[in-house]
Amino acid sequence: MPPAYRDVGDEHIVIVAYIVITAYIEGMPSNLAAQLGGKSTGARRARVEASPQFADGKFRNPVPTASSVSLTALPRIAVAAFTGTEARRPHQDIPLVSAAPADAEGLHVTWYGHSTALIEIEGRRVLLDPVWSDRCSPSQLAGPRRLHRPPVPLHELPAVDAVVISHDHYDHLDMATVQHLAAHHPATFVVPLGVGAHLERWGVPEDRIAELDWHESTRVAGLDLIATPARHFSGRGFSRDETLWASWVIKGPARRVFYSGDTGYFPGFAAIGAEHGPFDVTLVQVGAYGADWPDIHMVPEDGVATHLDVHGGLLIPVHWATFDLATHRWAEPADRTWREAKARDVRLAIPRPGQRVDVDGPPEIDAWWQQVA
């Protein structure tokens, strides 16, 4: 098989390669066209084109951003995909916890791995970037495969009020998971501009889709969900940046949560903190970084800085542990986040996948990841 898809600027080259090879060896996956999603038309397209973030047919970042890997770097990245894989995977099974959400007031976070998390906030439930499929790929025959099973089967999730999507890359927007949630949960899907076309193609009713530009908000089950800027890119197929990416603010009557989505570090986080903070808890991307794409994914030290910029209370690092999407060691994101958090006096929780964290009484860090690395 060709190199695993990495969430970097020229990932489309790799996508094309493995789709073509898979088609030749196994036959083209029958749902490939659906996996690529839909295109915005009509009123949805009009909103896209009216966005201040949209120009010359593409969404743009708030600051100059290099979102493409240089052609000279591609051979080295391809070689790296086949080498050093032992360090990029744990040597023992990742410990999972099957914690059942409870009907409780207060604020709890259950991280299911990568960027998928359940927020229980003042009696409401918000599911972030849910991915339950075995691979984050348009084909379940190729692409990055899970390093651990989902801690909880999808059919055992409690009813959720909202599903929040940060952007349309395969490790954040999973067609099979979306279709299950749409069929079995009453949730409203809250997404950045353009992403609604994907959901509509997959059968999500239009009246259950709230599509937002940066700085827009919607109210779901008594919660305010606000799309805020991020520094990334988008695309599921051969075109790029036709849908928006976002970080998210989740506001209850008394509690607040910030989710970074995928992003490079930029000054906009301080503005988010000034307008919407302080936050009781932040979920911040700290994994899948690399020297060849510094503008679109944060290193762990940037993640801690982001937490401080938005005036966060407890930090929960995400976007690591579940998929091999970069060349760093598997345990490195957690190690570096822990070290930086201690240096900057940041409250930190690094839960096992499936572990339910009480934001007001988080568990002590026990370095579980070092024991399996």
C-alpha positions in Angstrom: 0.0 0.0 0.0 1.2 3.6 -0.5 2.0 5.8 2.4 -0.7 6.4 5.0 -2.6 9.7 4.6 -1.1 12.4 6.7 -3.1 15.5 7.6 -0.8 17.9 5.8 -1.1 20.3 2.9 -0.4 18.0 0.1 -2.3 15.0 1.4 -4.3 14.9 -1.8 -1.4 13.5 -3.6 -1.3 10.6 -1.2 -5.1 10.2 -1.3 -5.0 9.9 -5.1 -2.2 7.4 -4.9 -3.8 5.0 -2.5 -7.3 5.3 -4.1 -5.8 4.4 -7.5 -3.8 1.5 -6.1 -6.7 0.2 -4.0 -9.0 0.4 -7.0 -6.5 -1.6 -9.0 -5.9 -4.3 -6.4 -9.3 -4.5 -4.6 -11.8 -2.7 -6.9 -13.0 0.8 -6.3 -14.9 1.2 -3.0 -18.6 1.5 -3.8 -19.2 4.4 -1.5 -16.1 6.4 -2.5 -18.1 9.2 -4.2 -20.3 9.6 -1.1 -17.3 9.7 1.1 -15.9 12.7 -0.7 -19.0 14.6 0.4 -21.1 17.3 -1.3 -20.6 20.7 -2.9 -22.3 23.8 -1.6 -25.1 25.1 -3.9 -27.9 27.6 -3.8 -28.3 29.4 -0.5 -25.5 27.5 1.1 -23.1 28.5 -1.7 -24.3 32.1 -1.4 -23.4 32.1 2.3 -20.0 30.7 1.5 -19.2 33.3 -1.1 -20.4 36.1 1.2 -18.0 35.1 4.0 -15.2 37.5 4.8 -12.9 34.4 5.0 -13.7 33.4 1.3 -11.9 34.9 -1.7 -11.0 33.7 -5.2 -12.9 30.5 -4.6 -11.2 29.5 -1.4 -11.4 30.0 2.3 -8.4 31.8 3.8 -6.6 31.7 7.1 -6.5 34.8 9.3 -2.7 35.2 9.0 -0.3 34.1 6.2 -0.1 30.3 6.3 1.9 27.8 4.4 -0.5 24.8 4.1 1.4 22.9 1.4 4.5 20.8 1.8 7.3 21.6 -0.6 7.7 19.2 -3.5 11.3 18.6 -2.5 10.1 17.4 0.9 7.5 14.9 -0.4 10.1 12.0 -1.1 11.5 12.4 2.4 7.9 12.3 3.9 7.1 9.3 1.8 10.2 7.4 3.0 9.4 8.4 6.6 5.9 6.8 6.3 7.6 3.4 6.0 10.4 3.9 8.5 10.5 4.4 12.2 7.0 3.0 12.6 7.9 1.1 15.8 8.4 4.4 17.7 5.1 5.8 16.3 3.0 3.0 17.9 2.7 1.8 21.5 4.3 -1.5 22.3 1.5 -2.6 24.6 -2.3 -2.2 24.3 -3.5 1.3 25.0 -5.6 1.1 28.3 -9.2 2.0 27.7 -11.9 3.0 30.1 -15.6 2.3 29.5 -17.0 5.1 31.7 -20.7 5.6 31.4 -21.9 9.2 31.2 -24.3 10.2 34.0 -27.2 12.6 34.3 -25.1 15.0 36.3 -24.9 18.8 36.6 -21.5 20.4 36.4 -18.9 19.8 33.7 -17.4 16.5 32.6 -15.3 15.5 29.6 -14.9 12.0 28.2 -12.1 11.8 25.6 -12.6 8.8 23.3 -9.3 9.2 21.5 -7.8 11.5 18.8 -10.2 14.5 18.8 -13.4 12.8 19.6 -14.8 13.8 23.0 -18.1 14.0 24.8 -18.8 17.2 26.8 -21.4 17.0 29.5 -22.1 20.6 30.4 -24.9 21.5 32.9 -27.1 18.7 31.9 -26.5 18.8 28.1 -24.2 16.7 25.9 -22.1 17.9 23.1 -20.0 15.4 20.9 -16.9 16.8 19.3 -15.5 15.4 15.9 -16.9 11.9 16.3 -14.9 9.2 14.5 -15.8 5.6 15.2 -14.6 4.0 11.9 -11.6 1.7 11.8 -9.7 4.0 9.4 -9.8 7.8 8.9 -9.9 7.5 5.1 -12.3 7.5 2.2 -11.7 3.8 2.0 -11.7 1.2 4.8 -9.1 -0.8 2.7 -6.3 1.8 3.1 -5.3 4.7 5.2 -4.4 5.2 8.9 -5.9 2.5 11.1 -6.9 2.8 14.7 -4.2 2.0 17.3 -7.0 1.2 19.8 -10.7 0.3 19.4 -13.3 2.9 20.4 -13.6 2.7 24.2 -17.4 2.7 23.9 -19.4 1.2 21.0 -21.2 3.8 19.0 -24.6 2.3 19.7 -24.0 2.7 23.5 -23.6 6.4 23.4 -26.2 8.3 25.4 -28.4 10.7 23.5 -26.4 13.8 22.5 -27.9 17.3 22.0 -25.3 18.6 19.5 -22.5 17.2 17.3 -19.8 19.8 16.7 -17.5 19.4 13.7 -14.2 21.4 13.4 -13.5 20.7 9.7 -14.0 18.1 7.0 -10.8 16.1 7.1 -11.3 12.3 7.5 -9.9 12.1 11.0 -12.6 14.6 12.2 -15.6 14.1 9.9 -16.5 10.4 9.5 -19.4 9.5 7.2 -20.4 6.3 8.8 -20.4 7.8 12.3 -22.4 10.8 11.1 -25.0 8.6 9.5 -25.4 6.5 12.6 -25.8 9.6 14.8 -28.3 11.2 12.5 -30.4 8.0 12.5 -30.3 7.3 16.3 -29.8 10.7 18.1 -31.9 13.9 18.1 -28.7 16.0 17.8 -28.2 19.2 15.8 -25.1 19.1 13.7 -23.1 22.3 14.2 -20.5 22.8 11.5 -18.4 25.4 9.7 -19.5 27.0 6.4 -19.7 24.5 3.5 -19.5 21.4 5.6 -23.3 21.2 5.7 -23.2 20.0 2.0 -21.4 16.9 3.1 -23.9 16.1 5.8 -26.9 16.7 3.5 -25.5 14.3 1.0 -25.2 11.7 3.7 -28.8 12.0 4.7 -28.8 14.5 7.6 -32.0 16.5 7.4 -31.4 20.2 6.5 -33.3 21.4 9.6 -30.8 19.6 11.8 -27.7 21.3 10.3 -26.5 24.6 11.7 -23.7 26.0 9.5 -21.7 28.9 10.9 -19.0 31.3 9.8 -16.4 32.5 12.2 -17.9 34.6 15.0 -21.4 33.3 14.4 -23.3 31.4 17.0 -26.3 29.1 17.3 -28.3 28.1 20.4 -28.9 24.3 21.0 -30.6 22.9 24.1 -29.8 26.0 26.1 -26.1 26.1 25.0 -24.5 28.8 22.9 -22.1 27.2 20.3 -19.8 29.8 18.7 -17.5 29.2 15.7 -14.2 30.9 16.3 -11.1 31.2 14.0 -8.4 28.6 13.5 -5.4 28.3 11.3 -5.7 25.2 9.1 -7.1 24.0 5.7 -9.8 21.7 4.4 -10.8 19.2 1.7 -11.9 15.5 1.4 -10.9 14.9 -2.3 -9.1 16.7 -5.1 -10.0 20.3 -4.3 -9.0 22.2 -1.2 -10.3 25.0 1.1 -13.9 25.0 -0.3 -15.2 24.5 3.3 -14.3 26.4 6.4 -12.4 25.2 9.5 -13.0 26.4 13.0 -12.3 26.3 16.7 -15.3 26.3 19.0 -16.6 27.9 22.1 -19.3 26.0 24.1 -21.2 28.2 26.6 -23.6 27.0 29.1 -25.4 29.1 31.7 -22.4 29.1 34.0 -19.7 26.9 32.4 -17.5 27.4 29.3 -15.5 25.1 27.1 -13.0 25.8 24.3 -12.0 23.3 21.6 -9.2 24.3 19.3 -9.9 21.9 16.4 -6.9 21.4 14.1 -4.8 24.6 14.0 -1.4 26.2 13.9 -0.6 28.7 16.6 -1.6 32.3 15.8 -2.5 35.5 17.7 -6.2 35.0 17.3 -6.3 32.8 20.3 -5.7 35.7 22.6 -8.6 37.5 20.9 -10.8 34.5 21.6 -9.8 34.5 25.2 -10.5 38.2 25.6 -14.0 37.9 24.0 -15.2 34.6 25.3 -13.0 33.5 28.2 -12.2 32.5 30.8 -12.9 28.8 30.1 -13.3 26.1 32.7 -11.6 23.5 30.3 -9.9 23.5 27.0 -9.4 20.7 24.6 -6.4 21.6 22.5 -4.6 19.8 19.5 -1.1 18.7 20.5 -0.3 15.9 18.1 0.4 15.1 14.4 2.9 17.9 14.1 6.0 18.1 11.9 8.7 20.4 10.8 7.3 20.4 7.2 3.9 21.8 8.3 4.5 24.1 11.2 1.7 26.6 10.3 -1.3 24.2 10.4 -0.6 21.9 13.4 0.6 23.0 16.8 3.5 21.4 18.7 2.6 20.6 22.3 4.3 23.8 23.6 2.0 25.8 21.3 -1.0 23.9 22.7 -0.1 25.0 26.2 0.4 28.6 25.0 -3.0 28.4 23.3 -4.6 27.3 26.6 -3.1 30.3 28.4 -4.1 32.7 25.6 -7.7 31.8 25.9 -7.6 31.9 29.7 -8.2 28.2 30.2 -8.6 26.4 33.6 -8.0 22.7 33.0 -6.2 21.6 29.8 -7.0 18.3 28.1 -4.7 17.5 25.2 -6.3 15.9 22.1 -5.4 14.9 18.5 -3.0 12.2 19.6 -2.8 8.5 20.5 -5.3 7.0 18.1 -3.9 7.3 14.6 -0.4 7.4 13.2 -0.5 10.7 11.3 3.0 12.1 11.8 6.6 10.9 12.3 7.0 11.9 16.0 7.1 9.2 18.7 3.7 8.0 19.8 4.1 9.2 23.4 5.9 12.5 22.6 2.8 14.7 22.5 1.8 13.7 26.0 5.3 13.9 27.3 6.0 17.4 25.9 2.6 18.7 27.0 3.1 17.5 30.5 6.6 19.0 30.7 5.4 22.4 29.4 2.3 22.4 31.6 4.5 21.9 34.7 6.9 24.6 33.5 4.0 27.1 33.0 1.9 26.1 36.0 -1.0 24.8 33.9 -3.6 22.5 35.4 -3.6 19.4 33.2 -5.4 16.1 32.7 -4.3 13.4 30.4 -7.0 10.8 30.6 -7.0 7.3 29.1 -9.3 7.0 26.2 -12.8 6.6 27.5 -12.0 8.1 31.0 -14.6 10.6 32.2 -13.0 13.6 33.7 -14.7 15.8 36.3 -13.4 19.2 35.4 -13.8 20.4 39.0 -11.9 17.4 40.3 -9.6 16.0 37.6 -7.5 12.8 38.2 -3.9 13.0 39.1 -1.6 12.4 36.1 -0.1 8.9 36.3 1.9 8.8 33.0 -0.1 5.8 31.8 1.1 6.4 28.2 4.7 5.9 29.2 3.9 2.5 30.6 2.7 1.3 27.2 5.0 3.2 24.9 
